[in-house]
């Protein structure tokens, strides 16, 4: 082989193949997920949070991603565009509601209330009535049971 003779390639056997890559640890995935989230790359952050085994953070990142999609939908008089925008905001609102409703909540009452508030805002944009929890947060009546 010409390349081998000119030392342009390294010939390896299965026993001598160098280790090219290693898997990332959960901690490394979590660090990367937080960086992605901070830079508003929510869909990639959600995937990284999943790989870090942090499902709540993944759910929150997914909700933000859905809201980002909804915000990019054009505002228009055309019914087709109105329906698409409403559906996108409805999906985002439901995602925030689901994230904040988790039985294994780790973020504290203030964050939970904030996600319910965002859920309410998205649902309003969708033209839907507020869900009960989002309505409680909107009216500042969320009790200490959360």
N, C-alpha and C positions, 0 to 999 in steps of 0.2 A: 504494500500500500504506500502510495506516494506521501500521504499526510503523515503516516507513522514514521516513515523514513526521514521526513523533514521536521519531526518533533512538533507537528501542528495539532496533533490529537494525542490523548492519553488512552491507550487500550487497557481495559479492565476486564477482569473475570468476575463472576458473581461473588467470589470471596474478597476481592480487592476494590469493589465499588465504594467510593466514599459516600458517607451519609450526607445527603443533600439538604434535607429539611427535617425539622422536628415539629411536633404538634405544639400548639400553644396551650398554656395552662388556663384554667378558669380565671385566675387573677389577671393574666395578660389580656384575655378576652374582655374582662370587665373594664380594665383601664382603657382599652381601645374603644369600647362601647361609650364610655363617658366622653371621650374626645369627640367621637362622631356625633353624639347627642349635642354637645356644646356647639358644634359647627352646623347644627340643624340638618344633619344627614340622618334623618330619623329612621328610614327603612333599614339602612345599614347598621345603625345603632341597635335596632330591635333584634336583628339577626345576631349581632355580637353579644347582646344581653342573653339571648337564648343559649348561645354556646357557652356563656359564663354561668349558666344555670341560675339565672336571675329573671324568673318569669314575670314578676310584677314590673320591673323596669322595662322589660320587653313589651309588655302590654301598654305602658305609658308611652313609650317611643312609637309604637304602632298607632296609638290614638293621635299623637302629634303628626305623624306622617299622613294619616287620613285627613286631618284638619288642613294640612298643607295642600293636599290635593284639592280639597273643597275650595280653599282660598284662591286657587289658580283657575277655577271654573269661571267663565265669563259671566258678567252680569248682563242680562239681555231681556228684552221684551218677549222674545220668542219662547213659546211654551216648552219646546224641546230643551233649550238651555236652562230654563228655570227648573224643570224637573231634574235635570242632571245635577245642577247645583244643590237643590234641596236634598236629593238622594245622597250626595257626597257629604253634606253637613249632617244628615241623619246618621250616616255610618260613623262619622267622627264623634258625634254626640254619644251614640251608643257605646263606642269604644272607650271614651272617657268614663262613662257611667260604669261600664264593666270593670275597668281598671280600679276605680275608686271603691267599688262594691266588694272587692276581694276580701274574703274571710281572713286571709293571711297578710293583712296590711302591715307594711313595715315603715312607712314614711311619716307617720304622725298625723294628728287631727288637722293641723293647718294645711298640709299638702292634700289630704283627702278632700277637705272643703274646697280647696282651689280646683281640684280636678272635677268635682261636682259643679262648681261654678262654670268652668269651661264647657262641661257637658251641657249645661243649661243654655249657654250662649250659642253653642252649635245647634242645639235643638230649636232655639228661636230663629236662627238663620234658616233652618230647614222648614220653618213655618209650622212646627209641631208644638203642642203644649208641653210644658216642662214636665219631666218625670217627677215623681214625688220627692226623691232625695234632692235632685237638682233644685226643685222649687224651695225646699227647706233652706238650702244653702243660699239661694238668691234672696230670701227674706230674712236671713241671719237667724234662723230658728233651729239650726242644727244642734242637737243636744249632746250631752257628754257621753252618750252611749257609744259614740264613734271613738 
